[in-house]
Amino acid sequence: MPTSGEQIMMRQLAGADGREMALGVADGEPEPAWTTVPAVRTAPVDRPARLHTRVVRSARVTLHAVGGLLTTVLVFPWITAPQRQALIQRWCRQLLRMLGVDARVHWRHEGGLSGNVLIVANHISWLDIFVLNALQPARFIAKAELKRLPVVGRLIANAGTLFIERDRRRDTQTVNRQTVEALARGDLVAVFPEGTTSDGTGLLKFHSSLLQSIVDAEGHMQPVAIRYRTPGDRHCAAPAYVGDLSLLDSFWRVTGERRITAELHVMPPVPARARHRRDLSRAAEEAIRTALESPLSVPALDRRGDRRA
């Protein structure tokens, strides 16, 4: 039972009509037993990872990358394409777990991801490739300088990445032709039409040149919006690979986050047959912008619901 002092406090807190709204006590009525008032739920505090955690993550990822490279060299030549895709997907999911990245997929349609589809996504980080591959392995179109990176360059090349010298107009035509051939074989191909990375708070201008391939292939363009959140459901800046940040510095920033949520919003596909590539570019940009401006933790709109990649 409440003490006399607690009873006086309860009466002081009562409203004009004599009722204590929080606990449901009214003057003149028998005082009930104390009830528990649910505490106000607050967002988790975003604390950085400890140095020990960062070092362990770095060591594990380094060994994982070397193991992945050996797999692409020694195993990939002897297995089928579906088997390679399964290994790529498993490797990427393991990498995300090592880095403390929780990939969540919000489906906005029921069609899934089939062949003859060009994935068009906004670009924030080197993590984007692994997050998308954890959902569905695809062949990425990337800048040619990535191929020259030690270990990583050889790894992504062996995984089927198509490299482009963006300053060479003729190289764009070559890559578009290679992309059409890959789509005709049933491969998924992914492209980042911004041409570079952003900080994740908005979109850069979309370029349409690499979308010609899906027009020629008469397939579908699949817009996918990517964003990174903290455990407190706030924007996470750590994955952003922008400015003068080196790849190693960017990697170290990611290892410093206790947890990162990577959200993929898979928007309705857009038929590309008889469309102009600039129309597709505008449609992709509008769809991705709509997803990024939606409320945080938006539920999936189809029967499958949210899924972890």
Residue pairs with C-beta under 8 A, 6 or more apart in sequence:
1 31
2 10
2 31
2 34
7 31
10 20
10 23
10 25
11 20
11 27
13 20
13 22
14 20
14 25
14 27
15 21
18 26
18 27
18 28
19 25
19 26
20 26
22 37
23 34
23 35
23 37
24 32
24 35
25 31
25 32
43 231
43 232
43 233
43 234
44 231
44 232
45 232
46 230
46 231
46 232
46 234
46 258
47 258
48 256
48 257
48 258
49 57
49 100
49 255
49 256
49 257
49 258
53 255
53 258
54 252
54 255
54 256
57 98
57 99
57 100
57 255
58 251
58 252
58 255
60 98
61 95
61 98
61 99
61 251
61 255
64 91
64 94
64 95
64 98
65 151
65 152
65 155
66 151
68 91
68 155
69 151
69 154
69 155
69 158
71 87
71 91
72 154
72 155
72 158
72 159
73 158
75 87
76 84
76 87
76 158
79 87
81 187
84 137
85 137
88 133
88 137
88 159
89 133
89 134
89 136
89 137
92 130
92 131
92 133
92 134
92 137
93 103
93 134
93 309
95 130
96 102
96 103
96 130
96 131
96 134
96 262
96 309
99 127
99 254
99 255
99 260
100 257
100 258
100 259
100 260
101 127
101 131
101 254
101 259
101 260
101 261
101 262
102 259
102 260
102 261
102 262
102 308
103 131
103 134
103 135
103 261
103 262
103 264
103 308
103 309
104 261
104 262
104 263
104 264
104 306
104 307
104 308
104 309
105 135
105 264
105 266
105 300
105 306
105 307
105 308
105 309
106 263
106 264
106 265
106 266
106 291
106 298
106 299
106 300
106 301
106 306
107 266
107 300
107 301
107 302
107 304
107 305
107 307
108 265
108 266
108 267
108 268
108 291
108 300
108 301
108 302
109 266
109 267
109 268
109 269
109 302
110 302
110 303
110 304
111 268
111 269
113 119
113 135
113 136
113 188
113 222
113 266
115 183
115 186
115 187
115 188
116 183
116 184
116 186
116 217
116 218
116 219
116 220
117 183
117 188
117 189
117 214
117 219
117 220
117 221
117 222
117 269
118 179
118 183
118 189
118 190
118 191
118 211
118 213
118 214
118 217
118 219
118 220
118 221
118 222
118 272
119 132
119 138
119 188
119 189
119 190
119 191
119 222
119 224
120 190
120 191
120 192
120 193
120 211
120 221
120 222
120 223
120 224
120 280
120 284
120 288
121 128
121 132
121 190
121 191
121 192
121 223
121 224
121 225
121 226
121 288
122 192
122 194
122 198
122 203
122 225
122 226
122 288
122 292
123 192
123 194
123 196
123 197
123 198
123 226
124 197
124 198
124 199
124 200
124 226
124 227
124 228
124 239
124 240
124 241
125 197
125 200
125 228
125 239
125 240
125 241
125 250
125 254
126 241
126 247
126 250
126 251
127 228
127 239
127 254
127 262
128 192
128 226
129 140
129 142
129 156
129 190
131 226
131 262
131 264
131 309
132 138
132 140
132 190
132 224
132 226
132 264
134 309
135 264
135 266
135 309
136 188
137 188
138 187
138 188
138 189
138 190
139 159
139 160
139 161
139 162
139 182
139 187
139 188
139 189
139 190
140 156
140 161
140 162
140 189
140 190
140 191
141 161
141 162
141 163
141 164
141 175
141 179
141 189
141 190
141 191
141 192
141 210
142 156
142 161
142 162
142 163
142 164
143 163
143 164
143 166
144 163
144 164
144 165
144 166
146 152
146 153
146 156
146 161
146 163
147 153
147 156
147 157
147 161
147 163
149 247
152 247
157 163
160 187
162 175
162 178
162 179
162 182
162 189
163 175
164 171
164 172
164 175
164 210
165 171
166 172
166 195
172 209
172 210
175 210
175 213
176 209
176 210
176 212
176 213
176 216
177 213
179 189
179 210
179 213
179 214
179 217
180 213
180 216
180 217
182 189
183 189
183 213
183 214
183 217
183 219
184 217
189 213
191 210
191 211
193 206
193 207
193 208
193 210
193 211
193 281
193 284
193 285
194 203
194 204
194 205
194 206
194 207
195 204
195 207
196 204
197 240
197 241
197 242
198 204
198 240
198 242
199 237
199 240
199 242
200 227
200 228
200 235
200 236
200 237
200 239
200 240
201 235
202 292
203 285
203 288
203 289
203 292
206 281
206 282
206 284
206 285
207 281
208 277
208 278
208 280
208 281
209 277
211 221
211 272
211 277
211 280
211 281
211 284
212 277
214 220
214 221
214 272
214 280
215 272
215 273
215 274
215 275
215 276
215 277
215 280
217 272
218 272
218 273
219 272
219 273
220 269
220 270
220 271
220 272
221 269
221 270
221 272
221 280
221 283
221 284
222 266
222 267
222 269
222 270
223 267
223 269
223 270
223 283
223 284
223 287
223 288
223 291
224 264
224 265
224 266
224 267
224 288
225 263
225 264
225 265
225 267
225 287
225 288
225 291
225 292
226 262
226 263
226 264
226 265
227 235
227 262
227 263
227 265
227 292
228 235
228 236
228 238
228 239
228 260
228 261
228 262
228 263
229 235
229 236
229 260
229 261
229 263
229 296
230 236
230 257
230 259
230 260
230 261
231 258
231 259
231 261
233 261
233 296
233 297
236 257
236 260
236 261
238 253
238 254
238 256
238 257
238 260
239 250
239 253
239 254
239 260
239 262
240 250
241 247
241 250
245 253
254 260
262 309
264 309
265 288
265 291
265 292
265 294
265 298
267 287
267 288
267 290
267 291
268 287
270 280
270 283
270 284
270 287
272 280
299 305
299 306
300 306
300 307
